[in-house]
Amino acid sequence: MGALDEGHYDVELGNGVNLGGCSELGFEEEPETLAIEEAVKVLLQGLGEDFNREGLRKTPLRVAKALREGTRGYKQNVKDVVSGALFPEAGLESRVGHAGGAGGLVIVRDLDLFSTCESCLLPFQVKCHVGYVPSGRRVVGLSKLSRVAEVFGKRLQEPQRLANEICAALQQGIKPTGVAVVLQCSHIHFPNFESALFDPNHKGWVKMLVRSGSGVFDNENTADIWTDFLSLLRFRGINIEDVCSRVSNNKSWCPSHTFCRAAASDSAMLGAVASILCSLGEDPSRKELVETPTRFVKWLMNFKNTNLDLKLNGFVRSKRDSLTSNGDFSYEEHLCSELNLSFWSQCEHHLLPFHGVVHIGYYGSNGFSPVGKSFLQSIVHLYGFKLQVQERLTRQIAETVSSFLGEDIIVVVEASHTCMISRGIEKFGSSTATIAVLGRFSTDPSARAKFLQIIPNSSPCEG
């Protein structure tokens, strides 16, 4: 799927799936969905999981629905989107546009999209800005610009091709004097367990800025119009020089390109991912997709169900340290906290990543030295690198920390869930907070309030 050829911007794949208006029952009966479900079961088995256990029974169907929803653009026709959306507007004579002084630049900014990376099958976020110069007495309904972008976003993509396809489709569909597209793309960069432990400076996101232009935006003699367009985007954190000096080099875009080849023992899992690509209407032999199963499996194996041996010796604190000689709590104890411990995890309901920060509070008696941040961070990662739900993750961290630091423990987890923004719900900017309290924190509202007040108003759980 390279840049679109003239007259062929409404790509249709014969073995794709029409998602329009299908009920959940109908969705469940689709052969392609059933094939994805079987493939997901193979992946879960490869992770050492029982797909019949509570919490995973519906995961194959949920994953299938999420993948089909996330790639519904293959069965959508851009001509249908644009048709009927063109409106006459006096003063926009044929071939008179920005250069002739009659037509004016039209921009729609901040279109939030989620697409799926063709290299690793993880979703990536897009902030899309689209502009065009009307011509021929024709303007297009503004919502259609968003819908056209959505058609191509809901396919397996990479940033530059996505920009090119949106641009070409609008140029051919509404025949303006020119079209400009700028995309701000963010790809989550998941560490493996070792790098998460030993690289505190790990960057959680890879960002890329791309542009595409047609008509007057592709003419070196009308560079001023790009200046107009980009000037209006400066208020969106976009630097004009960054866009103008852009060099198209997508080799470093997807973090999965650093993954090494999966072991031969993963052959069943690799075959399952190839089957999923086929069920989505893609060709696994397409050169951009040849290594996709390997990369996806390598990433997924970060969450293999294994018992990690966490070295906690030397950190044990007797619970009796929290008590005075008469068995009462010593109210001379002081509140200790460790905030913004990063975590990375995988939602067991949709096999989609979620990530964020963990805040831990506990009481230390006079003379007690708080434990090191690295120790608590290790516990967080121990439970993060598993198939999880946030509520369970919060409870497991609290219970484990209490076994070393005493029963007075409070844990707050703040997270961004990809499944909330990439599979049809699309609640951009949403986040989830969960809390677990033990000991004094479960019975003393003032103790809880004291800790909650020190949590930063803005936590680094967003990209």
Secondary structure, 3 states (H helix, E strand, C coil): CCCCCCCCCCCCCCCCCCCCCCCHHHHHHCHHHHHHHHHHHHHHHHCCCCCCCCCCCCHHHHHHHHHHHHCHHHHCCHHHHHCCCEEECCCCCCCCCHHHCCCCCEEEEEEEEEEEECCCCCEEEEEEEEEEECECCEEECHHHHHHHHHHHHCCEECHHHHHHHHHHHHHHHHCCCEEEEEEEEEEECCCCHHHHHHCCCCCCEEEEEEEEEEEHHHCHHHHHHHHHHHHCCHHHCCCHHHHHCCCCCHHHCCHHHHCCCCCHHHHHHHHHHHHHHHHCCCCCCCCCCCCHHHHHHHHHHHHCCCCCCCCCCCCCCCHHHHECCCCCECCCCEEEEEEEEEEEEEECCCCEEEEEEEEEEEEECCCCCCCCHHHHHHHHHHHHCCEECHHHHHHHHHHHHHHHHCCCEEEEEEEEEHHHCCCCCCCCCCCEEEEEEECHHHHCHHHHHHHHCCCCCCCCCCC
